[in-house]
Amino acid sequence: MSLFRTLLIAFLASVFADENQYYNQQANYNGNDDGMQGYNQNYLSNQQQGDDYIKYWTDYQIVAKRCIVYKNVDQIIFQVFTGNDHCTSEPIGTYVTPVPYYMQGSLAQEQQKYQDMGQDDYALPDAAQYISCVPYETKSGYYWMQLGCADDTTQALAVNIYEDNQCTKRSLVEGYDDANIDVSAIQLQFKKCKACVNWYNMDNDQWDDAFFENHQMQAPLCSTAWNYKQTCGNKCRHVGLQEEKEGWTKPDKIMLVVLVLFSAVMTGLILKKRQKMSSKDALLEQAAMNAAGLQTTHVIGMFALVVLVIAVFAALGLKNVTWILLLGMNLGLFIYLMKLTYDSIAAEGDSLIGPDGEILRRDSDDSSVEEGSRESSSKPNNNGTYQLPTIT
């Protein structure tokens, strides 16, 4: 009985600890932004002042390149530049830092911007709570959620679901762990050059020596990312590029389906129009293929081969080659369909209606034969007779 009581007390203590952790985290993001203000006050003192310590950030810029899962951690790949050249020169390095740390600096930078502009009532968006690992209660028990990388692209963030209160064990459903929570209010702008220190139009009386000195050190985003950085080597950069170049996003998949359906519809229309081709058009087309050394079976085989190659490249995730081949095939089908449509419209003028109302097709070159026969029939047939001359 005492063992059962001990286990029960331990379980309840665990639950209350999780709830206290949750509410403490929520308190950090209340309407007064106390938690973020404390972060603003302490982030400079918490920096690692090693050999690569940067005190003044005025001449530095930062670019978030992509979000990847590296070493089982959602991380931001970023580059740091110097020289006020808008990130056009060679970066001083490529690094990774966990998403929560990077976003702490990003939100602190955003808050500092409004404070510098005199808007002290700025409040963090609700989505900012997911920077921390926060619990979520369901009928089946507790889950935890934290901001990380989106599943379908390296250029967006999403709230991921975890099974433990440290947000280390992912809760996957069919390979996905996104919670479908709107984080657009705190979404990062990837591949955009950002200055580490921003200067806004403020009262010139504030620009004393002390303010100028301190403001050069106030770079929450850059200093935080720099503080928690790890060098992103060849393997790290390869992982990021591989996911970015070869991954099919949801918009990509939708566009693939649209183009495939479009090509299928055009193929069906082409087959239907070819069945109604006149014998003259069919012979001319066959003659053109023979002149090129091709047969109908060759054309069908090449078309099937192109479709197979497109399917293989799409399965391998080779986006650029797939787009080029698929768009080229659609363009070729469209041009051929327009040719058949034009030929069918031109042939409509060369049709006759039979006595039973049936439309009889005839080729345009038959008109010369008909005109010749019409002229000969208009002349009187006086073969074998003698006609008296006309006397005037």
Contacts in CASP RR format, 6 or more apart in sequence:
PFRMAT RR
TARGET T0000
AUTHOR 0000-0000-0000
METHOD contacts of the structure
MODEL  1
MSLFRTLLIAFLASVFADENQYYNQQANYNGNDDGMQGYNQNYLSNQQQG
DDYIKYWTDYQIVAKRCIVYKNVDQIIFQVFTGNDHCTSEPIGTYVTPVP
YYMQGSLAQEQQKYQDMGQDDYALPDAAQYISCVPYETKSGYYWMQLGCA
DDTTQALAVNIYEDNQCTKRSLVEGYDDANIDVSAIQLQFKKCKACVNWY
NMDNDQWDDAFFENHQMQAPLCSTAWNYKQTCGNKCRHVGLQEEKEGWTK
PDKIMLVVLVLFSAVMTGLILKKRQKMSSKDALLEQAAMNAAGLQTTHVI
GMFALVVLVIAVFAALGLKNVTWILLLGMNLGLFIYLMKLTYDSIAAEGD
SLIGPDGEILRRDSDDSSVEEGSRESSSKPNNNGTYQLPTIT
18 135 0 8 1.000
18 142 0 8 1.000
18 165 0 8 1.000
19 135 0 8 1.000
21 135 0 8 1.000
21 165 0 8 1.000
22 134 0 8 1.000
22 135 0 8 1.000
25 129 0 8 1.000
25 132 0 8 1.000
25 134 0 8 1.000
26 129 0 8 1.000
26 134 0 8 1.000
27 34 0 8 1.000
27 35 0 8 1.000
28 34 0 8 1.000
28 35 0 8 1.000
28 36 0 8 1.000
28 132 0 8 1.000
29 35 0 8 1.000
29 36 0 8 1.000
29 124 0 8 1.000
29 128 0 8 1.000
29 129 0 8 1.000
31 123 0 8 1.000
33 111 0 8 1.000
33 122 0 8 1.000
33 123 0 8 1.000
33 124 0 8 1.000
36 107 0 8 1.000
36 108 0 8 1.000
36 111 0 8 1.000
36 124 0 8 1.000
36 128 0 8 1.000
39 104 0 8 1.000
39 105 0 8 1.000
39 108 0 8 1.000
39 220 0 8 1.000
40 108 0 8 1.000
40 111 0 8 1.000
40 112 0 8 1.000
40 220 0 8 1.000
43 105 0 8 1.000
43 108 0 8 1.000
43 220 0 8 1.000
43 223 0 8 1.000
43 224 0 8 1.000
43 227 0 8 1.000
44 217 0 8 1.000
44 218 0 8 1.000
44 223 0 8 1.000
46 227 0 8 1.000
47 53 0 8 1.000
47 223 0 8 1.000
47 226 0 8 1.000
47 227 0 8 1.000
48 227 0 8 1.000
52 226 0 8 1.000
54 60 0 8 1.000
54 222 0 8 1.000
54 223 0 8 1.000
54 226 0 8 1.000
55 217 0 8 1.000
56 216 0 8 1.000
56 217 0 8 1.000
57 196 0 8 1.000
57 197 0 8 1.000
57 216 0 8 1.000
57 217 0 8 1.000
57 218 0 8 1.000
57 219 0 8 1.000
57 222 0 8 1.000
57 223 0 8 1.000
58 196 0 8 1.000
58 197 0 8 1.000
58 216 0 8 1.000
59 82 0 8 1.000
59 83 0 8 1.000
59 84 0 8 1.000
60 80 0 8 1.000
60 81 0 8 1.000
60 82 0 8 1.000
60 83 0 8 1.000
60 195 0 8 1.000
60 196 0 8 1.000
60 197 0 8 1.000
60 219 0 8 1.000
60 222 0 8 1.000
61 80 0 8 1.000
61 81 0 8 1.000
61 82 0 8 1.000
61 83 0 8 1.000
61 84 0 8 1.000
61 86 0 8 1.000
61 87 0 8 1.000
61 193 0 8 1.000
61 194 0 8 1.000
61 195 0 8 1.000
61 196 0 8 1.000
62 78 0 8 1.000
62 79 0 8 1.000
62 80 0 8 1.000
62 81 0 8 1.000
62 193 0 8 1.000
62 194 0 8 1.000
62 196 0 8 1.000
62 221 0 8 1.000
62 222 0 8 1.000
62 225 0 8 1.000
63 78 0 8 1.000
63 79 0 8 1.000
63 81 0 8 1.000
63 87 0 8 1.000
63 91 0 8 1.000
63 191 0 8 1.000
63 192 0 8 1.000
63 193 0 8 1.000
63 194 0 8 1.000
64 76 0 8 1.000
64 77 0 8 1.000
64 78 0 8 1.000
64 102 0 8 1.000
64 188 0 8 1.000
64 189 0 8 1.000
64 190 0 8 1.000
64 191 0 8 1.000
64 192 0 8 1.000
65 76 0 8 1.000
65 77 0 8 1.000
65 78 0 8 1.000
65 79 0 8 1.000
65 94 0 8 1.000
65 190 0 8 1.000
65 191 0 8 1.000
66 76 0 8 1.000
66 77 0 8 1.000
66 154 0 8 1.000
66 155 0 8 1.000
66 190 0 8 1.000
66 240 0 8 1.000
66 243 0 8 1.000
66 244 0 8 1.000
67 74 0 8 1.000
67 75 0 8 1.000
67 76 0 8 1.000
67 77 0 8 1.000
67 99 0 8 1.000
67 148 0 8 1.000
67 149 0 8 1.000
67 150 0 8 1.000
67 154 0 8 1.000
67 155 0 8 1.000
67 156 0 8 1.000
67 157 0 8 1.000
67 188 0 8 1.000
67 190 0 8 1.000
68 74 0 8 1.000
68 75 0 8 1.000
68 77 0 8 1.000
68 96 0 8 1.000
68 149 0 8 1.000
68 154 0 8 1.000
68 236 0 8 1.000
68 239 0 8 1.000
68 240 0 8 1.000
68 243 0 8 1.000
69 75 0 8 1.000
69 149 0 8 1.000
70 96 0 8 1.000
70 236 0 8 1.000
70 239 0 8 1.000
70 240 0 8 1.000
72 168 0 8 1.000
73 98 0 8 1.000
74 98 0 8 1.000
74 99 0 8 1.000
74 147 0 8 1.000
74 148 0 8 1.000
74 149 0 8 1.000
74 160 0 8 1.000
75 96 0 8 1.000
75 97 0 8 1.000
75 98 0 8 1.000
75 99 0 8 1.000
75 149 0 8 1.000
76 96 0 8 1.000
76 97 0 8 1.000
76 98 0 8 1.000
76 99 0 8 1.000
76 102 0 8 1.000
76 188 0 8 1.000
76 225 0 8 1.000
77 94 0 8 1.000
77 95 0 8 1.000
77 96 0 8 1.000
77 232 0 8 1.000
77 236 0 8 1.000
77 237 0 8 1.000
77 240 0 8 1.000
78 94 0 8 1.000
78 95 0 8 1.000
78 96 0 8 1.000
78 97 0 8 1.000
78 102 0 8 1.000
78 225 0 8 1.000
78 229 0 8 1.000
79 87 0 8 1.000
79 91 0 8 1.000
79 93 0 8 1.000
79 94 0 8 1.000
79 95 0 8 1.000
80 91 0 8 1.000
80 92 0 8 1.000
80 93 0 8 1.000
80 95 0 8 1.000
80 222 0 8 1.000
80 225 0 8 1.000
80 226 0 8 1.000
81 87 0 8 1.000
81 88 0 8 1.000
81 89 0 8 1.000
81 91 0 8 1.000
81 92 0 8 1.000
81 193 0 8 1.000
82 89 0 8 1.000
82 92 0 8 1.000
83 89 0 8 1.000
86 193 0 8 1.000
87 193 0 8 1.000
93 231 0 8 1.000
94 231 0 8 1.000
94 232 0 8 1.000
94 233 0 8 1.000
94 236 0 8 1.000
94 237 0 8 1.000
95 225 0 8 1.000
95 226 0 8 1.000
95 229 0 8 1.000
95 230 0 8 1.000
95 231 0 8 1.000
95 232 0 8 1.000
96 229 0 8 1.000
96 230 0 8 1.000
96 232 0 8 1.000
96 236 0 8 1.000
97 224 0 8 1.000
97 225 0 8 1.000
97 228 0 8 1.000
97 229 0 8 1.000
97 230 0 8 1.000
98 228 0 8 1.000
99 147 0 8 1.000
99 148 0 8 1.000
99 149 0 8 1.000
99 157 0 8 1.000
100 131 0 8 1.000
100 132 0 8 1.000
100 146 0 8 1.000
100 147 0 8 1.000
100 148 0 8 1.000
101 224 0 8 1.000
101 225 0 8 1.000
101 227 0 8 1.000
101 228 0 8 1.000
102 188 0 8 1.000
102 221 0 8 1.000
102 224 0 8 1.000
102 225 0 8 1.000
102 228 0 8 1.000
103 131 0 8 1.000
103 147 0 8 1.000
103 157 0 8 1.000
103 186 0 8 1.000
103 188 0 8 1.000
104 131 0 8 1.000
104 220 0 8 1.000
104 224 0 8 1.000
105 220 0 8 1.000
105 221 0 8 1.000
105 223 0 8 1.000
105 224 0 8 1.000
105 225 0 8 1.000
106 186 0 8 1.000
106 188 0 8 1.000
106 220 0 8 1.000
106 221 0 8 1.000
107 124 0 8 1.000
107 128 0 8 1.000
107 131 0 8 1.000
107 186 0 8 1.000
108 220 0 8 1.000
108 221 0 8 1.000
108 224 0 8 1.000
109 198 0 8 1.000
109 219 0 8 1.000
109 220 0 8 1.000
109 221 0 8 1.000
110 122 0 8 1.000
111 122 0 8 1.000
111 124 0 8 1.000
112 198 0 8 1.000
112 218 0 8 1.000
112 220 0 8 1.000
113 198 0 8 1.000
113 200 0 8 1.000
114 120 0 8 1.000
114 122 0 8 1.000
115 122 0 8 1.000
116 198 0 8 1.000
116 200 0 8 1.000
116 202 0 8 1.000
117 200 0 8 1.000
117 202 0 8 1.000
118 202 0 8 1.000
125 185 0 8 1.000
125 186 0 8 1.000
126 185 0 8 1.000
127 147 0 8 1.000
127 159 0 8 1.000
127 181 0 8 1.000
127 182 0 8 1.000
127 183 0 8 1.000
127 184 0 8 1.000
127 185 0 8 1.000
127 186 0 8 1.000
128 186 0 8 1.000
130 145 0 8 1.000
130 146 0 8 1.000
130 147 0 8 1.000
130 159 0 8 1.000
130 181 0 8 1.000
130 183 0 8 1.000
131 146 0 8 1.000
131 147 0 8 1.000
132 146 0 8 1.000
133 144 0 8 1.000
133 145 0 8 1.000
133 146 0 8 1.000
133 162 0 8 1.000
133 165 0 8 1.000
133 166 0 8 1.000
133 167 0 8 1.000
134 144 0 8 1.000
134 145 0 8 1.000
134 146 0 8 1.000
135 142 0 8 1.000
135 143 0 8 1.000
135 144 0 8 1.000
135 145 0 8 1.000
135 165 0 8 1.000
136 142 0 8 1.000
136 143 0 8 1.000
136 144 0 8 1.000
136 145 0 8 1.000
136 161 0 8 1.000
137 143 0 8 1.000
142 165 0 8 1.000
143 161 0 8 1.000
143 162 0 8 1.000
143 163 0 8 1.000
143 171 0 8 1.000
144 161 0 8 1.000
144 162 0 8 1.000
144 163 0 8 1.000
144 164 0 8 1.000
144 165 0 8 1.000
144 166 0 8 1.000
144 167 0 8 1.000
145 159 0 8 1.000
145 160 0 8 1.000
145 161 0 8 1.000
145 162 0 8 1.000
145 167 0 8 1.000
145 179 0 8 1.000
145 181 0 8 1.000
146 159 0 8 1.000
146 160 0 8 1.000
146 162 0 8 1.000
146 167 0 8 1.000
147 157 0 8 1.000
147 158 0 8 1.000
147 159 0 8 1.000
147 160 0 8 1.000
147 183 0 8 1.000
147 186 0 8 1.000
148 157 0 8 1.000
148 158 0 8 1.000
148 159 0 8 1.000
148 160 0 8 1.000
149 156 0 8 1.000
149 157 0 8 1.000
149 158 0 8 1.000
149 160 0 8 1.000
150 156 0 8 1.000
150 157 0 8 1.000
150 158 0 8 1.000
150 178 0 8 1.000
151 158 0 8 1.000
151 175 0 8 1.000
151 176 0 8 1.000
151 177 0 8 1.000
151 178 0 8 1.000
152 249 0 8 1.000
152 250 0 8 1.000
153 249 0 8 1.000
154 190 0 8 1.000
154 240 0 8 1.000
154 243 0 8 1.000
154 244 0 8 1.000
155 190 0 8 1.000
155 191 0 8 1.000
155 244 0 8 1.000
156 187 0 8 1.000
156 188 0 8 1.000
156 190 0 8 1.000
157 183 0 8 1.000
157 186 0 8 1.000
157 187 0 8 1.000
157 188 0 8 1.000
158 178 0 8 1.000
158 179 0 8 1.000
158 181 0 8 1.000
158 183 0 8 1.000
159 178 0 8 1.000
159 179 0 8 1.000
159 181 0 8 1.000
159 183 0 8 1.000
160 167 0 8 1.000
160 170 0 8 1.000
160 177 0 8 1.000
160 178 0 8 1.000
160 179 0 8 1.000
161 170 0 8 1.000
161 171 0 8 1.000
161 177 0 8 1.000
161 178 0 8 1.000
161 179 0 8 1.000
162 168 0 8 1.000
162 169 0 8 1.000
162 170 0 8 1.000
162 171 0 8 1.000
162 177 0 8 1.000
163 169 0 8 1.000
163 170 0 8 1.000
163 171 0 8 1.000
170 177 0 8 1.000
171 177 0 8 1.000
194 221 0 8 1.000
196 219 0 8 1.000
196 221 0 8 1.000
196 222 0 8 1.000
196 223 0 8 1.000
197 215 0 8 1.000
197 216 0 8 1.000
197 218 0 8 1.000
197 219 0 8 1.000
199 215 0 8 1.000
245 319 0 8 1.000
246 316 0 8 1.000
246 317 0 8 1.000
246 318 0 8 1.000
246 319 0 8 1.000
247 317 0 8 1.000
247 319 0 8 1.000
248 256 0 8 1.000
248 314 0 8 1.000
248 317 0 8 1.000
248 319 0 8 1.000
252 319 0 8 1.000
256 314 0 8 1.000
256 322 0 8 1.000
256 326 0 8 1.000
259 326 0 8 1.000
259 327 0 8 1.000
259 330 0 8 1.000
260 326 0 8 1.000
262 330 0 8 1.000
263 326 0 8 1.000
263 329 0 8 1.000
263 330 0 8 1.000
263 333 0 8 1.000
266 330 0 8 1.000
266 333 0 8 1.000
266 334 0 8 1.000
266 337 0 8 1.000
267 333 0 8 1.000
269 337 0 8 1.000
270 333 0 8 1.000
270 336 0 8 1.000
270 337 0 8 1.000
270 340 0 8 1.000
273 337 0 8 1.000
273 340 0 8 1.000
273 341 0 8 1.000
273 344 0 8 1.000
274 340 0 8 1.000
276 344 0 8 1.000
277 285 0 8 1.000
277 340 0 8 1.000
277 343 0 8 1.000
277 344 0 8 1.000
278 347 0 8 1.000
278 361 0 8 1.000
278 363 0 8 1.000
279 363 0 8 1.000
280 363 0 8 1.000
280 364 0 8 1.000
280 365 0 8 1.000
281 343 0 8 1.000
281 347 0 8 1.000
286 296 0 8 1.000
289 295 0 8 1.000
289 296 0 8 1.000
289 298 0 8 1.000
289 299 0 8 1.000
306 325 0 8 1.000
306 329 0 8 1.000
307 329 0 8 1.000
309 325 0 8 1.000
310 322 0 8 1.000
310 325 0 8 1.000
310 326 0 8 1.000
310 329 0 8 1.000
313 321 0 8 1.000
313 322 0 8 1.000
313 325 0 8 1.000
314 322 0 8 1.000
347 361 0 8 1.000
347 364 0 8 1.000
350 361 0 8 1.000
350 362 0 8 1.000
350 363 0 8 1.000
350 364 0 8 1.000
350 366 0 8 1.000
350 367 0 8 1.000
351 359 0 8 1.000
351 360 0 8 1.000
351 361 0 8 1.000
351 362 0 8 1.000
352 359 0 8 1.000
352 360 0 8 1.000
352 362 0 8 1.000
353 359 0 8 1.000
353 360 0 8 1.000
354 360 0 8 1.000
END
